[in-house]
Amino acid sequence: MKWLSLSLALLLLAACAAQPQQQGVQLPGEDPSKTVLPDKDTSSAVMSLLEQAREATRAADYQRAEVLLERTVRIEPHNASLWHYLSKLRLQQGRYQEAIGLANKSNNLTKDNKTLLADNWRIIAHAKYQMGDYPGADKAQHKVDEIRNEQ
């Protein structure tokens, strides 16, 4: 279980300085090219909050990161990637039912972002596994595999 907590620590990435500032949630050991980045229409105010949440996460200040991420979804409630980031934080906090609900909300808001969909289903699989719902975890992992095969 300790490895799961460590592997689920939130890290937000910063993109190249020549491009608009972007960061996304990346789990340790993940391929950065598969990291979910913020929606292209994400406002500069929300990008600033994401940067602050990234810094709070690096400092292991998950309460501050939580407050900042909750603020982002209040500002842009239709931004699927923001709900995804909050879902990852809930998973890391051990708030599994909330993580599932937030991942489902993100899935409902996304159109065709296969990376986002797959990562949301992976969150659902981890949460269900931690809650002891092994058939549900297997079903969610199967969904991850289906989406990845479509990419």
C-alpha positions in Angstrom: 0.0 0.0 0.0 2.9 2.3 0.7 4.1 2.0 -2.9 0.7 2.9 -4.1 0.7 6.1 -2.0 4.1 7.0 -3.3 3.2 6.2 -6.9 0.1 8.3 -6.7 1.8 11.5 -5.4 0.8 14.4 -7.5 3.3 16.2 -9.7 2.4 18.9 -12.1 4.7 19.5 -15.1 5.7 22.8 -16.6 6.1 23.0 -20.3 8.9 24.7 -22.3 9.3 28.4 -21.6 8.8 29.2 -25.3 5.2 27.8 -25.2 2.3 29.0 -23.1 2.8 27.8 -19.5 1.2 24.4 -19.2 1.5 21.7 -16.5 -0.3 18.5 -15.9 -0.5 15.8 -13.3 2.2 13.1 -13.7 2.7 10.1 -11.6 6.2 9.1 -10.8 7.5 6.7 -13.4 4.9 7.7 -16.0 5.8 8.5 -19.5 5.6 12.4 -19.6 4.3 12.2 -23.2 1.2 10.5 -21.8 0.6 13.1 -19.0 -2.8 14.7 -19.1 -2.2 18.4 -19.8 -4.7 21.2 -19.1 -7.3 21.9 -21.8 -6.1 24.2 -24.4 -8.7 26.8 -23.4 -7.6 26.9 -19.8 -7.5 30.5 -18.5 -4.3 32.1 -17.3 -5.9 32.5 -13.8 -6.5 28.8 -13.6 -3.0 28.1 -15.0 -1.6 30.2 -12.2 -3.6 28.2 -9.6 -2.3 25.0 -11.1 1.3 26.2 -10.8 0.6 27.0 -7.1 -1.0 23.6 -6.6 2.1 22.0 -8.2 4.3 23.8 -5.8 2.1 22.9 -2.8 2.3 19.2 -3.9 6.1 19.3 -4.2 6.1 20.6 -0.6 3.7 17.8 0.4 1.2 20.4 1.4 -1.8 18.4 0.1 -4.4 20.5 2.0 -3.2 23.6 0.1 -3.2 21.7 -3.2 -6.7 20.6 -2.5 -7.9 24.2 -1.8 -6.2 25.4 -5.0 -7.6 22.6 -7.2 -11.1 23.1 -5.8 -10.8 26.7 -6.7 -9.9 25.8 -10.3 -13.0 23.7 -10.8 -15.2 26.5 -9.4 -13.7 28.9 -12.0 -13.9 26.4 -14.9 -16.5 23.8 -14.0 -16.6 22.3 -17.6 -12.8 21.7 -17.8 -12.4 17.9 -17.7 -8.7 18.0 -16.9 -9.3 20.0 -13.7 -11.7 17.4 -12.4 -9.1 14.8 -13.3 -6.4 16.5 -11.2 -8.7 16.7 -8.3 -9.6 13.1 -8.7 -5.9 12.1 -8.5 -5.5 14.1 -5.4 -8.5 12.4 -3.8 -7.0 9.0 -4.7 -3.7 10.0 -3.1 -5.6 11.1 0.0 -7.4 7.7 0.2 -10.8 9.3 -0.5 -11.6 6.6 -2.9 -15.3 7.1 -3.4 -14.7 10.8 -4.2 -11.9 9.9 -6.5 -14.2 7.6 -8.5 -17.0 10.3 -8.7 -14.6 13.0 -9.8 -13.0 10.7 -12.4 -16.5 9.9 -13.8 -17.3 13.6 -13.9 -14.1 14.2 -15.9 -15.0 11.4 -18.2 -18.5 12.9 -18.8 -16.9 16.3 -19.6 -14.3 15.1 -22.0 -15.0 14.7 -25.7 -12.3 12.6 -27.2 -9.2 12.9 -25.1 -8.2 9.2 -24.9 -5.2 9.9 -22.6 -7.6 11.6 -20.1 -10.2 8.9 -20.4 -7.6 6.1 -19.9 -6.1 7.9 -16.9 -9.5 8.5 -15.3 -10.4 4.8 -15.7 -7.0 3.9 -14.2 -7.9 6.1 -11.1 -11.2 4.3 -10.9 -9.5 0.9 -11.1 -7.0 1.8 -8.3 -9.8 3.2 -6.1 -12.0 0.2 -6.5 -9.0 -2.1 -5.8 -8.2 -0.2 -2.6 -11.9 -0.5 -1.5 -11.8 -4.3 -2.0 -14.0 -4.2 -5.2 -11.7 -6.5 -7.2 -14.3 -7.3 -9.9 -14.9 -3.6 -10.3 -11.2 -2.9 -10.4 -10.7 -5.5 -13.1 -13.6 -4.1 -15.2 -12.1 -0.5 -14.9 -8.7 -1.8 -15.9 -10.2 -3.6 -18.9 -11.6 -0.2 -19.9 -8.1 1.4 -19.6 -6.7 -1.4 -21.9 -9.5 -0.9 -24.4 -8.9 2.8 -24.6 -5.1 2.4 -24.9 -5.6 -0.1 -27.8 -7.7 2.5 -29.6 -4.9 5.1 -29.4 
